[in-house]
């Protein structure tokens, strides 16, 4: 989507160039100067529009990347949960011993040795 500043800026730039050329052609220095000033304003407005377009594109790309990363993370989490569930179902005693060891380690971290 093109920013409206690009369109209006380009139109103002063209109009300013025409005004400047006509002013110079007929010898009206003030009209020529105003035309060049209007052309410079139009170019500036067009550059602002280009910058907005570029920022919009970067934001869209970042949002797409974040959405993809979220989807990949969600898939990985589901896969990991299925894997753990499968391992616990296959050998519940080992899973119970691991859970106990993890609990004991967390208790040591929280309370420390005295």
C-alpha angles and dihedrals in degrees: 000000000000117000115243090231089066092055097044091041092053091048092049091047093052091045091050092050091050092047091048093049093047091046091051091045095054093039097249101142093184093054090046091051093046090049093052090047091051090048090052090049090050092050090050092049090048091052090051089053091049090051091050091049091050092049091048090052092049091048091050091050091048091050091050091049092048091049091050092048091050091051092048091049092049091050091049092049092051091047091050092049091051091049093050091046090051093049092049091050091049096050114011095170093058090046090051092050092049091049090050092050092049091049091050091049091051091049090053091050094049099042101022126204117299 
